[in-house]
Amino acid sequence: MPSTVNQAYVFLATVYAGFVMGFIYDLFRMIRHITKPGKFITAVLDLLFWVIMGLLAFAVIFYVNYGEVRIYTIIGLAMGWALYALTLSPVIFRVMLFIYKGISWVWAQAVKVMLWPFRLAGRVIGRLLPKFSLKKDAEKPVE
């Protein structure tokens, strides 16, 4: 049987892993918030999320507790996720949304700057085309 100190270490490690799982969940929430996928893509993202969570839980339990699944490891994972969801998740989600909006704004400005010469050329060509239009000649009556 593992010592009490080791059990405390394992428990705290699984609580931390629960926090990480909560953060990964927020990343997937942000992806779904931004892209608004359909049912199929949502199902694929959910499957991907749970595969990642399963691998992470397995890796943590294997690394910190030599693969022994104990009730306190499962409670630690759940408690970490719950603590993250109740405390940091709302703040982290707003920060990620703010960062996304900032990056989107910078990207939109960069695209505007890169497309500026083409828009200018289009305006110049648009102003020159009426001078060379065949419509004026077509409107004259034939004598």
Phi and psi restraints in degrees (value plus and minus 20) as a CYANA .aco file:
   2 PRO   PHI     -85.8   -45.8
   2 PRO   PSI     132.8   172.8
   3 SER   PHI     -91.2   -51.2
   3 SER   PSI     144.6   184.6
   4 THR   PHI     -84.3   -44.3
   4 THR   PSI     -58.9   -18.9
   5 VAL   PHI     -82.9   -42.9
   5 VAL   PSI     -63.9   -23.9
   6 ASN   PHI     -84.0   -44.0
   6 ASN   PSI     -59.5   -19.5
   7 GLN   PHI     -83.5   -43.5
   7 GLN   PSI     -59.3   -19.3
   8 ALA   PHI     -84.2   -44.2
   8 ALA   PSI     -61.8   -21.8
   9 TYR   PHI     -81.8   -41.8
   9 TYR   PSI     -66.5   -26.5
  10 VAL   PHI     -82.5   -42.5
  10 VAL   PSI     -63.6   -23.6
  11 PHE   PHI     -81.8   -41.8
  11 PHE   PSI     -68.0   -28.0
  12 LEU   PHI     -85.7   -45.7
  12 LEU   PSI     -55.0   -15.0
  13 ALA   PHI     -85.1   -45.1
  13 ALA   PSI     -59.4   -19.4
  14 THR   PHI     -93.2   -53.2
  14 THR   PSI     -51.5   -11.5
  15 VAL   PHI     -83.2   -43.2
  15 VAL   PSI     -64.0   -24.0
  16 TYR   PHI     -81.8   -41.8
  16 TYR   PSI     -62.7   -22.7
  17 ALA   PHI     -81.9   -41.9
  17 ALA   PSI     -55.5   -15.5
  18 GLY   PHI     -82.7   -42.7
  18 GLY   PSI     -58.9   -18.9
  19 PHE   PHI     -80.7   -40.7
  19 PHE   PSI     -65.6   -25.6
  20 VAL   PHI     -82.3   -42.3
  20 VAL   PSI     -61.4   -21.4
  21 MET   PHI     -81.6   -41.6
  21 MET   PSI     -60.0   -20.0
  22 GLY   PHI     -82.9   -42.9
  22 GLY   PSI     -60.3   -20.3
  23 PHE   PHI     -85.1   -45.1
  23 PHE   PSI     -62.3   -22.3
  24 ILE   PHI     -83.0   -43.0
  24 ILE   PSI     -58.0   -18.0
  25 TYR   PHI     -80.5   -40.5
  25 TYR   PSI     -62.1   -22.1
  26 ASP   PHI     -83.6   -43.6
  26 ASP   PSI     -56.1   -16.1
  27 LEU   PHI     -81.5   -41.5
  27 LEU   PSI     -64.7   -24.7
  28 PHE   PHI     -85.9   -45.9
  28 PHE   PSI     -57.9   -17.9
  29 ARG   PHI     -80.2   -40.2
  29 ARG   PSI     -61.8   -21.8
  30 MET   PHI     -85.1   -45.1
  30 MET   PSI     -61.9   -21.9
  31 ILE   PHI     -79.9   -39.9
  31 ILE   PSI     -64.5   -24.5
  32 ARG   PHI     -88.8   -48.8
  32 ARG   PSI     -53.1   -13.1
  33 HIS   PHI     -88.2   -48.2
  33 HIS   PSI     -59.6   -19.6
  34 ILE   PHI     -96.6   -56.6
  34 ILE   PSI     -66.8   -26.8
  35 THR   PHI    -108.4   -68.4
  35 THR   PSI     -42.9    -2.9
  36 LYS   PHI      26.7    66.7
  36 LYS   PSI      44.7    84.7
  37 PRO   PHI     -93.9   -53.9
  37 PRO   PSI     143.1   183.1
  38 GLY   PHI     -97.1   -57.1
  38 GLY   PSI    -193.4  -153.4
  39 LYS   PHI     -84.3   -44.3
  39 LYS   PSI     -61.2   -21.2
  40 PHE   PHI     -85.5   -45.5
  40 PHE   PSI     -68.0   -28.0
  41 ILE   PHI     -85.0   -45.0
  41 ILE   PSI     -57.1   -17.1
  42 THR   PHI     -81.2   -41.2
  42 THR   PSI     -62.7   -22.7
  43 ALA   PHI     -83.6   -43.6
  43 ALA   PSI     -60.9   -20.9
  44 VAL   PHI     -84.8   -44.8
  44 VAL   PSI     -63.4   -23.4
  45 LEU   PHI     -84.2   -44.2
  45 LEU   PSI     -60.2   -20.2
  46 ASP   PHI     -82.6   -42.6
  46 ASP   PSI     -64.1   -24.1
  47 LEU   PHI     -81.7   -41.7
  47 LEU   PSI     -64.8   -24.8
  48 LEU   PHI     -81.4   -41.4
  48 LEU   PSI     -62.6   -22.6
  49 PHE   PHI     -79.3   -39.3
  49 PHE   PSI     -68.7   -28.7
  50 TRP   PHI     -90.2   -50.2
  50 TRP   PSI     -50.4   -10.4
  51 VAL   PHI     -85.1   -45.1
  51 VAL   PSI     -64.4   -24.4
  52 ILE   PHI     -83.1   -43.1
  52 ILE   PSI     -62.9   -22.9
  53 MET   PHI     -84.5   -44.5
  53 MET   PSI     -61.2   -21.2
  54 GLY   PHI     -83.2   -43.2
  54 GLY   PSI     -64.4   -24.4
  55 LEU   PHI     -84.3   -44.3
  55 LEU   PSI     -60.9   -20.9
  56 LEU   PHI     -85.0   -45.0
  56 LEU   PSI     -65.5   -25.5
  57 ALA   PHI     -82.2   -42.2
  57 ALA   PSI     -63.5   -23.5
  58 PHE   PHI     -80.9   -40.9
  58 PHE   PSI     -66.2   -26.2
  59 ALA   PHI     -82.8   -42.8
  59 ALA   PSI     -63.0   -23.0
  60 VAL   PHI     -85.2   -45.2
  60 VAL   PSI     -68.2   -28.2
  61 ILE   PHI     -84.6   -44.6
  61 ILE   PSI     -59.0   -19.0
  62 PHE   PHI     -86.5   -46.5
  62 PHE   PSI     -61.5   -21.5
  63 TYR   PHI     -93.8   -53.8
  63 TYR   PSI     -65.7   -25.7
  64 VAL   PHI    -111.5   -71.5
  64 VAL   PSI     -40.7    -0.7
  65 ASN   PHI    -151.6  -111.6
  65 ASN   PSI      -1.1    38.9
  66 TYR   PHI      36.0    76.0
  66 TYR   PSI      12.3    52.3
  67 GLY   PHI      62.0   102.0
  67 GLY   PSI     -16.3    23.7
  68 GLU   PHI    -103.9   -63.9
  68 GLU   PSI      96.3   136.3
  69 VAL   PHI    -108.0   -68.0
  69 VAL   PSI      95.6   135.6
  70 ARG   PHI    -135.9   -95.9
  70 ARG   PSI     140.6   180.6
  71 ILE   PHI     -81.9   -41.9
  71 ILE   PSI     -55.5   -15.5
  72 TYR   PHI     -91.3   -51.3
  72 TYR   PSI     -41.3    -1.3
  73 THR   PHI     -92.7   -52.7
  73 THR   PSI     -60.7   -20.7
  74 ILE   PHI     -88.0   -48.0
  74 ILE   PSI     -61.5   -21.5
  75 ILE   PHI     -82.9   -42.9
  75 ILE   PSI     -59.8   -19.8
  76 GLY   PHI     -82.1   -42.1
  76 GLY   PSI     -64.2   -24.2
  77 LEU   PHI     -81.3   -41.3
  77 LEU   PSI     -67.0   -27.0
  78 ALA   PHI     -85.6   -45.6
  78 ALA   PSI     -60.6   -20.6
  79 MET   PHI     -86.6   -46.6
  79 MET   PSI     -61.6   -21.6
  80 GLY   PHI     -81.2   -41.2
  80 GLY   PSI     -65.1   -25.1
  81 TRP   PHI     -83.5   -43.5
  81 TRP   PSI     -63.8   -23.8
  82 ALA   PHI     -84.5   -44.5
  82 ALA   PSI     -63.6   -23.6
  83 LEU   PHI     -81.7   -41.7
  83 LEU   PSI     -61.7   -21.7
  84 TYR   PHI     -83.2   -43.2
  84 TYR   PSI     -66.7   -26.7
  85 ALA   PHI     -83.0   -43.0
  85 ALA   PSI     -55.3   -15.3
  86 LEU   PHI    -104.2   -64.2
  86 LEU   PSI     -43.8    -3.8
  87 THR   PHI    -130.3   -90.3
  87 THR   PSI     -80.3   -40.3
  88 LEU   PHI    -112.3   -72.3
  88 LEU   PSI     -47.3    -7.3
  89 SER   PHI     -74.7   -34.7
  89 SER   PSI     -68.5   -28.5
  90 PRO   PHI     -80.7   -40.7
  90 PRO   PSI     -59.3   -19.3
  91 VAL   PHI     -90.0   -50.0
  91 VAL   PSI     -67.5   -27.5
  92 ILE   PHI     -81.5   -41.5
  92 ILE   PSI     -61.6   -21.6
  93 PHE   PHI     -83.3   -43.3
  93 PHE   PSI     -62.8   -22.8
  94 ARG   PHI     -84.7   -44.7
  94 ARG   PSI     -59.6   -19.6
  95 VAL   PHI     -84.4   -44.4
  95 VAL   PSI     -64.2   -24.2
  96 MET   PHI     -83.0   -43.0
  96 MET   PSI     -59.3   -19.3
  97 LEU   PHI     -85.2   -45.2
  97 LEU   PSI     -61.6   -21.6
  98 PHE   PHI     -81.8   -41.8
  98 PHE   PSI     -64.7   -24.7
  99 ILE   PHI     -83.3   -43.3
  99 ILE   PSI     -62.6   -22.6
 100 TYR   PHI     -80.9   -40.9
 100 TYR   PSI     -66.2   -26.2
 101 LYS   PHI     -83.3   -43.3
 101 LYS   PSI     -58.2   -18.2
 102 GLY   PHI     -84.8   -44.8
 102 GLY   PSI     -64.5   -24.5
 103 ILE   PHI     -85.2   -45.2
 103 ILE   PSI     -59.8   -19.8
 104 SER   PHI     -82.8   -42.8
 104 SER   PSI     -61.8   -21.8
 105 TRP   PHI     -84.9   -44.9
 105 TRP   PSI     -64.9   -24.9
 106 VAL   PHI     -81.3   -41.3
 106 VAL   PSI     -62.3   -22.3
 107 TRP   PHI     -82.7   -42.7
 107 TRP   PSI     -63.8   -23.8
 108 ALA   PHI     -82.7   -42.7
 108 ALA   PSI     -60.3   -20.3
 109 GLN   PHI     -86.5   -46.5
 109 GLN   PSI     -59.5   -19.5
 110 ALA   PHI     -84.0   -44.0
 110 ALA   PSI     -60.7   -20.7
 111 VAL   PHI     -85.1   -45.1
 111 VAL   PSI     -60.9   -20.9
 112 LYS   PHI     -79.0   -39.0
 112 LYS   PSI     -64.1   -24.1
 113 VAL   PHI     -85.5   -45.5
 113 VAL   PSI     -61.7   -21.7
 114 MET   PHI     -89.1   -49.1
 114 MET   PSI     -51.8   -11.8
 115 LEU   PHI    -108.3   -68.3
 115 LEU   PSI     -27.4    12.6
 116 TRP   PHI     -75.6   -35.6
 116 TRP   PSI     -66.8   -26.8
 117 PRO   PHI     -80.7   -40.7
 117 PRO   PSI     -56.0   -16.0
 118 PHE   PHI     -89.9   -49.9
 118 PHE   PSI     -58.8   -18.8
 119 ARG   PHI     -86.2   -46.2
 119 ARG   PSI     -60.0   -20.0
 120 LEU   PHI     -83.2   -43.2
 120 LEU   PSI     -65.0   -25.0
 121 ALA   PHI     -82.0   -42.0
 121 ALA   PSI     -59.7   -19.7
 122 GLY   PHI     -83.1   -43.1
 122 GLY   PSI     -60.4   -20.4
 123 ARG   PHI     -85.7   -45.7
 123 ARG   PSI     -63.3   -23.3
 124 VAL   PHI     -83.5   -43.5
 124 VAL   PSI     -66.2   -26.2
 125 ILE   PHI     -83.6   -43.6
 125 ILE   PSI     -59.7   -19.7
 126 GLY   PHI     -82.3   -42.3
 126 GLY   PSI     -54.8   -14.8
 127 ARG   PHI     -96.9   -56.9
 127 ARG   PSI     -50.6   -10.6
 128 LEU   PHI     -99.8   -59.8
 128 LEU   PSI     -50.1   -10.1
 129 LEU   PHI     -81.1   -41.1
 129 LEU   PSI     -61.0   -21.0
 130 PRO   PHI     -80.3   -40.3
 130 PRO   PSI     -47.6    -7.6
 131 LYS   PHI     -90.4   -50.4
 131 LYS   PSI     -46.3    -6.3
 132 PHE   PHI    -127.3   -87.3
 132 PHE   PSI      -3.7    36.3
 133 SER   PHI     -92.3   -52.3
 133 SER   PSI     124.2   164.2
 134 LEU   PHI    -106.2   -66.2
 134 LEU   PSI     -28.9    11.1
 135 LYS   PHI     -85.2   -45.2
 135 LYS   PSI     -55.0   -15.0
 136 LYS   PHI     -84.8   -44.8
 136 LYS   PSI     -59.4   -19.4
 137 ASP   PHI     -91.5   -51.5
 137 ASP   PSI     -51.6   -11.6
 138 ALA   PHI     -93.6   -53.6
 138 ALA   PSI     -43.7    -3.7
 139 GLU   PHI     -99.1   -59.1
 139 GLU   PSI     -36.5     3.5
 140 LYS   PHI     -91.5   -51.5
 140 LYS   PSI     116.8   156.8
 141 PRO   PHI     -88.3   -48.3
 141 PRO   PSI     127.1   167.1
 142 VAL   PHI    -106.0   -66.0
 142 VAL   PSI     112.2   152.2
